[in-house]
Amino acid sequence: MGNKVTYDDLMAEVEESYKAVEFVTPDGETVNLRAITVLPRHQRTAVMEAVDAVNAKNVNIDQQEDAVDAVLVSVADADSDHFGKVLQGMPLVAKARLIEMWSEATQAPEA
């Protein structure tokens, strides 16, 4: 017989290999910022579109901040309304740093 892999075992291995960044909100809630590669396709597409907007040269700073918010909300495992309100209370530079930390920490592991 060949090797047997269950869905639960596979997902546990993926989650272990692609650890999320834990962000603790001002009210003490822990929000997991997940790697792009573990997101369902529709969320991954939304993140990539928002990343393109963040990096676009022809958008103003408010549009870039909206795109940063969209990335963070899309990768978060939290209620989007609540987390969106948390983000609204943060300065852009803090959001940019959070994106940077998330991006660095959730890169695919080396083979």
KAJOMO-V573741 format. One record per run of one state. SS is the DSSP state (hx for helix, st for strand, lp for the rest). FROM is the first residue (numbers start at 0). TO is the last residue. If there is no record, write none. Layout:
ss	from	to
SS	FROM	TO
SS	FROM	TO
This chain:
ss	from	to
lp	0	5
hx	6	16
lp	17	19
st	20	23
lp	24	28
st	29	32
lp	33	34
hx	35	37
lp	38	39
hx	40	54
lp	55	59
hx	60	74
st	75	75
lp	76	78
hx	79	87
lp	88	90
hx	91	104
lp	105	110
